[in-house]
Each structure stands twice: as C-alpha cells, then as structure tokens.
C-alpha cells in the first residue's frame, strides 16, 4: 500500500534555523478510491492517516543539530483484504526518527544524517552525507547529497504473538502455500545535486537533479494480480529500478506582498514510467503577521508496461502488477493555507513564531481522491 501524500523525506541542507526551534505538526489524510492493489486493482482504497510529529533544531556556533520524530496511524479497509476478513477497517502504525548534524566552515557546510522507520511489515535504516557551498555574497548556493536506505520487509516486529521479531513476508491468505520471493531486503541509493542563484532583486531560479537506484524486493508481497483466465498470483516486478528526476524552480517577488514559487518536475525510470508536473505556490502577505498561501499542482504520468487492470494480465508474462500507482494517469492538487506569525513571548526567552493551517484536495482521473489537512505550530 502506498499513500499518495505519503510523507516525502526532507533534506535540511539549505534550511536556515534559529538558535533553538521547535515545530509541532499534525497531518490528517483521508483517501477514497476503488482500485486497491491488495485485491488485484479493484475494491476499496479507503484509508485515513493520523500523523503527529515533532521537529527540534538547535544552532550553536558553527554547528547545528536537528531531530524529527513522528508516527502515522493508518486505518485502512483495503489492507484488511489481505486475509479477506470481515472487519470494517485495519489499524497499522508507522513510527520514524530522523537526525541531522551540520558543521560550517566559511562558505562550506557539511551535512550528516540518519533515519529509522518501523511498522508491522517494514523496518528501514538510512543515512546521508552532503555539502553546501555559498558564494561570498550569498546569492548563489550549491548542494550535493548522497542518501542510503536499507529496508527489511518482513512482518512481525509489532506483533506480540511473534515475540516482536521479524518472521516472514506477508502474502495474500490464499497464496501462502509457498514462498514467492527469495529475499526480504530492499536497498535504495540516492544522489541529489542542486544550484540556486539570484537573477536580479526580484527573481531567483534553481535547478535540481536526482539519480536513484533501488534493488532487492521491489514488488509488494501482498498485492494480488488476477489473470484473464481467473487465476490469481502475487505481484512480480524487476529487482532493480533506476530513477532520474530534474526540477526547474523559479521564485519571483512580484511585489512587496506577493511571492510566486513555480516548479516544473521531470521524471523517468527504468520501468518505462515518465512524468511531468507543474506546481505553483503563491505567498500573499496580507500584513506583517498574516499570509495567505494558495497552491496548485498538475501531474501527468504514462504507465509501465508491467501494469494491467483486474483480470487483464496474460499468463506467462515475467513481470506483472495491477497497482494503479504504476498506471497512466493525470492528477491535480489544489490547496489553500493561512499563516499567522506573531513572534509573541510565551515562556522565558521562547517566542511563538508562527502557526500554519493548510487544506488541499487531491484528485486522480482513475477515481482516487484525497483530503489533506495540516496544522503546524512553531516556537523559537
């Protein structure tokens, strides 16, 4: 199961932090659709995610540290269908922790980080290392970051009956007569590079590239695939996947009150998926404390040749999936945010710096839709 608005991993390479900063965030995600990969590309995709998190940053001298900890509580009717049970929903949890360290020398900054994530059928450890370079006028910056993630996809860590130990991959109930995969590991390697520079006093542009390699178990063991002869099997996908991405950014200070943030993203991978997206976020400063933040994103993707709909796969193929995330689709995401920045004293030297409320609506032309609500409270 993949979440459309699943949380993306954030790099703190170019983030400017105050001496101490605490941010409390709550995300609420509600999804509906009728193409669940758990049941072969048909059936309910309803789920709700409750996602509180805490972020802390501290800068001291030429050093800075940061931590992010959070949990996602997922209530999903579709995942119940792994065992075809009759309950209305199934609850799962994912907890994660990210840590970062930065050290600055003149115009250079070294970034190191680690990450861990755990849920019932997933455990991941990751690390990153990178550098940031600014010119003396601080009008241009360059960054290069390498990330590594090692994942274990066995089930059992959050189950008392299994002694809280990973024991096996989880297959659909009627397909547990054999082991479909000879590995339970997945490795990911990401290399990111970016440059941002000021064109003039009102315009700033940037170019970012990313190259990724995934290897190991890339199929989801509990995703069913139904062939056109009514037989059923588990999803099979290549054990290697190359990904390439290019982002073009343009920020324009249209006036003293309006900032336009525009991004074009291009993507291609070795599974023959290509995509392009167009995104705009506009910050409208109503006064010194209040800002309105509308946003809009359009996304277009072609499909992988491994994808076919429910009961459309032909027996004998080497790779096959009915996961609509790998199909051809178009989508849009429209949202509005409101930020209040009072910088008001709350306790000793701590300031209540800002509060952000944001709502966005996601819609895909295959019928998938989602509502995403975010609340953020920041103290410095």
C-alpha positions in Angstrom: 0.0 0.0 0.0 1.3 3.4 -0.9 0.0 6.7 0.2 -0.4 9.4 -2.5 0.5 12.1 0.1 2.9 9.9 1.9 5.4 11.9 3.5 8.4 12.8 1.5 11.9 12.7 3.1 13.1 16.3 3.7 16.7 17.5 3.4 17.9 20.2 5.8 20.9 21.1 3.6 19.8 24.7 2.8 17.5 25.3 5.7 18.2 28.3 7.9 17.5 27.7 11.5 17.4 29.9 14.5 19.4 29.1 17.7 16.5 27.0 19.0 13.4 26.0 17.1 10.5 23.6 17.9 7.8 22.8 15.5 4.7 20.7 16.3 2.9 19.3 13.2 -0.3 17.3 12.7 -1.3 15.9 9.3 -4.7 14.3 8.6 -5.1 12.4 5.4 -8.4 10.9 4.1 -8.4 8.9 0.9 -11.1 7.1 -1.2 -11.0 5.1 -4.4 -11.9 1.8 -6.0 -8.7 0.3 -7.4 -6.9 -1.4 -4.5 -3.8 -3.3 -5.4 -4.4 -5.6 -2.4 -7.3 -7.1 -4.3 -5.9 -7.0 -7.8 -6.7 -3.5 -8.9 -10.3 -3.5 -7.8 -12.0 -2.8 -4.5 -11.9 -0.1 -1.8 -8.9 2.2 -1.3 -10.4 4.0 1.7 -7.9 4.9 4.4 -7.3 7.5 7.0 -3.9 8.6 8.3 -3.4 10.5 11.6 0.2 11.9 11.6 1.5 13.9 14.6 5.3 14.8 14.6 7.8 17.0 16.5 10.8 18.8 15.0 13.6 20.3 17.0 16.6 22.3 15.7 19.4 23.9 17.6 22.3 26.0 16.3 25.4 26.7 18.4 28.4 28.4 16.9 29.3 26.8 13.6 27.3 23.7 14.4 23.6 22.8 14.2 21.6 19.7 15.1 18.1 18.7 14.2 15.7 15.9 15.1 12.3 14.9 13.7 10.1 12.2 15.4 6.6 11.2 14.4 4.1 8.5 13.9 1.5 7.7 11.3 -1.6 5.8 12.4 -3.3 4.2 9.4 -6.8 2.9 9.4 -7.3 1.1 6.1 -10.2 -1.0 4.8 -8.2 -2.3 1.9 -5.3 -3.8 3.8 -7.9 -6.0 5.7 -8.4 -7.8 2.4 -5.0 -9.4 2.6 -6.8 -12.0 4.8 -10.4 -11.3 3.5 -11.5 -10.7 7.0 -14.9 -9.0 7.6 -14.0 -6.2 10.0 -14.6 -2.6 8.7 -11.0 -1.5 9.0 -7.5 -2.4 10.0 -5.2 -0.2 12.0 -1.4 -0.1 11.5 1.3 2.2 12.8 4.5 3.7 11.4 7.0 5.4 13.6 10.0 7.3 12.4 13.0 9.3 13.7 15.4 11.5 11.6 18.5 13.2 12.9 20.8 15.7 11.2 24.1 17.4 12.0 25.6 20.5 10.2 29.1 22.0 10.5 30.0 25.2 8.7 33.5 26.4 7.6 33.5 29.8 5.9 31.3 29.3 2.8 31.0 25.5 3.2 28.6 23.4 5.2 28.9 19.7 5.9 25.6 17.8 6.5 25.3 14.3 8.1 22.1 12.5 8.9 20.5 9.3 9.9 16.9 7.9 9.8 14.9 5.0 11.1 11.3 3.9 10.4 9.3 0.9 11.6 5.9 -0.6 11.1 4.4 -4.1 11.2 5.8 -5.2 7.9 8.7 -2.8 7.4 11.9 -1.6 9.0 14.2 0.9 7.5 17.6 2.4 8.4 19.1 5.2 6.4 21.9 7.7 6.3 23.0 10.7 4.3 26.1 12.9 3.8 26.3 16.1 1.8 27.9 19.5 1.3 26.5 23.0 0.7 28.5 25.8 -0.8 27.5 29.5 -0.8 29.3 32.3 -2.6 30.6 35.3 -0.6 27.6 37.4 -1.5 25.2 34.5 -0.5 23.4 35.0 -3.8 24.3 31.5 -5.2 24.3 28.1 -3.4 25.3 24.6 -4.5 24.4 21.3 -2.8 25.3 17.7 -3.2 23.8 15.0 -1.0 24.1 11.2 -1.1 21.4 9.0 0.7 21.3 5.3 1.5 18.4 3.3 2.8 18.3 -0.4 3.8 14.8 -1.9 4.3 13.6 -5.2 5.7 10.1 -6.1 4.6 9.3 -8.9 7.0 6.3 -8.9 9.2 6.1 -9.4 13.0 8.0 -6.6 14.7 4.9 -5.1 16.3 3.1 -8.4 16.9 3.2 -9.9 20.4 2.4 -13.4 19.2 5.7 -13.4 17.2 7.7 -12.0 20.1 8.1 -8.7 18.3 10.6 -10.2 15.9 10.5 -10.2 12.0 9.5 -13.7 10.9 8.2 -13.7 7.3 6.9 -11.9 4.4 3.1 -11.5 4.3 1.3 -12.9 1.3 -2.5 -12.9 0.5 -4.3 -15.5 2.6 -5.0 -18.0 -0.3 -1.4 -17.8 -1.6 0.6 -18.8 1.4 1.3 -22.3 0.2 4.8 -21.2 -1.0 7.4 -18.6 -0.6 7.1 -16.3 -3.7 10.3 -14.4 -3.1 13.8 -15.4 -2.0 14.7 -12.1 -0.5 13.1 -9.7 2.0 15.5 -6.8 1.7 15.5 -3.6 -0.4 18.3 -1.1 -0.8 18.0 2.5 -2.1 20.7 4.8 -3.2 20.0 8.5 -4.0 22.3 11.2 -5.3 20.9 14.8 -5.3 22.6 17.9 -6.7 21.2 21.4 -6.9 22.2 25.0 -7.7 20.1 28.1 -6.8 21.0 31.7 -7.8 19.6 35.2 -7.9 19.0 36.6 -11.4 18.1 40.0 -10.0 16.4 41.6 -7.0 13.1 40.0 -7.9 13.9 36.7 -9.4 15.7 33.6 -8.2 16.0 30.4 -10.1 17.2 26.9 -9.4 18.0 23.5 -11.0 18.0 20.3 -9.1 18.8 16.8 -10.3 18.3 13.4 -8.7 19.5 9.9 -9.6 18.3 6.9 -7.7 18.8 3.1 -7.7 16.6 0.6 -5.9 17.4 -3.1 -5.7 16.0 -6.1 -3.9 12.4 -6.9 -3.3 10.6 -4.1 -5.1 7.2 -5.8 -5.5 4.7 -5.7 -2.6 4.2 -9.3 -1.4 0.5 -8.9 -0.5 -0.6 -7.3 -3.8 -2.7 -9.7 -5.8 -2.8 -10.0 -9.6 -5.7 -11.7 -11.5 -5.0 -13.2 -14.9 -7.6 -13.2 -17.7 -8.2 -17.0 -17.0 -9.3 -16.2 -13.4 -6.2 -17.5 -11.8 -4.5 -15.4 -9.1 -0.9 -14.8 -8.1 1.2 -12.2 -6.2 2.7 -9.1 -7.9 6.0 -9.6 -9.7 8.3 -6.7 -10.6 12.0 -6.4 -11.5 14.6 -6.5 -8.7 16.2 -3.3 -9.9 14.9 0.2 -10.7 16.7 3.3 -11.8 15.1 6.7 -11.4 16.0 10.1 -12.7 14.5 13.4 -11.9 15.0 17.1 -12.9 13.4 20.1 -11.2 13.4 23.6 -12.5 12.5 26.3 -10.0 11.6 30.0 -10.4 10.7 32.2 -7.4 9.6 35.7 -8.2 9.0 38.6 -5.8 6.1 40.1 -7.8 5.7 42.9 -5.2 6.4 43.6 -1.6 3.5 41.4 -0.7 3.4 38.6 -3.3 5.9 35.8 -3.8 5.4 33.3 -6.7 7.1 29.9 -6.3 7.0 27.9 -9.5 8.4 24.4 -10.2 8.5 22.0 -13.1 9.5 18.4 -12.3 10.5 15.8 -14.9 10.9 12.1 -14.1 11.9 8.9 -15.9 12.7 5.4 -14.7 13.8 2.0 -16.0 10.3 0.7 -15.7 9.4 3.0 -18.6 7.4 5.4 -16.4 7.7 9.1 -17.4 6.0 12.0 -15.8 5.9 15.8 -15.7 4.4 18.1 -13.1 3.7 21.8 -12.9 3.4 23.4 -9.5 2.8 26.9 -8.1 2.7 28.1 -4.6 1.9 31.8 -4.0 2.5 33.6 -0.7 0.3 36.7 -0.3 1.4 38.8 2.7 -1.8 40.5 4.0 0.2 42.4 6.6 3.3 41.9 8.8 1.7 38.9 10.6 -0.8 37.3 8.2 -0.1 35.4 5.0 -2.4 33.6 2.6 -0.8 30.6 0.7 -2.8 29.2 -2.2 -1.2 26.4 -4.3 -1.9 24.3 -7.4 -0.2 21.2 -8.9 -0.8 19.3 -12.1 0.7 15.9 -12.8 0.8 13.7 -15.9 2.2 10.1 -16.0 2.4 7.4 -18.6 2.1 3.8 -17.4 4.5 1.0 -17.0 4.2 -2.0 -19.5 4.0 -4.2 -16.4 0.6 -2.8 -15.4 -2.8 -4.2 -16.4 -6.2 -3.9 -14.9 -8.1 -6.5 -12.9 -8.3 -9.8 -14.9 -6.4 -8.3 -17.8 -3.0 -9.8 -17.3 -1.9 -12.6 -19.7 -0.4 -15.7 -18.1 3.2 -16.3 -19.0 4.5 -12.7 -18.5 7.6 -12.3 -16.4 6.5 -9.2 -14.6 3.0 -8.0 -13.8 1.1 -5.6 -11.4 -2.3 -4.2 -11.0 -1.1 -1.3 -8.8 -2.7 1.9 -10.3 0.3 3.9 -9.0 2.2 2.3 -11.9 -0.6 3.0 -14.5 -1.1 6.0 -16.8 -3.0 8.8 -15.0 -3.4 12.5 -14.6 -3.9 14.3 -11.3 -4.3 17.7 -9.7 -3.8 19.0 -6.2 -5.3 22.3 -5.1 -4.9 23.8 -1.7 -5.0 26.9 0.5 -3.0 27.8 3.6 -3.1 30.5 6.2 -0.1 31.6 8.3 -0.1 33.8 11.3 3.4 35.0 12.6 3.0 36.9 15.8 6.5 36.4 17.3 4.9 36.7 20.7 6.7 35.8 24.0 5.3 32.6 25.6 7.8 31.5 28.2 11.2 33.0 29.3 13.1 33.6 26.0 10.8 31.4 23.8 8.7 33.1 21.2 5.6 31.8 19.5 6.8 32.4 15.9 4.0 31.1 13.7 1.0 28.9 13.2 0.0 27.4 9.8 -3.2 25.8 8.8 -3.5 24.2 5.3 -6.0 22.2 3.4 -5.6 20.6 0.0 -7.6 18.4 -2.3 -6.1 15.7 -4.5 -7.9 14.1 -7.4 -6.7 11.4 -9.9 -8.6 10.6 -13.1 -8.8 6.9 -12.1 -11.2 7.9 -9.3 -8.7 8.2 -6.4 -9.2 11.3 -4.3 -7.9 12.6 -1.0 -8.3 15.4 1.5 -5.1 16.6 3.3 -5.2 18.8 6.4 -2.1 20.2 8.1 -1.6 22.2 11.3 1.9 23.5 12.3 2.9 25.4 15.4 6.4 26.8 15.6 8.4 28.2 18.6 11.8 29.9 18.6 
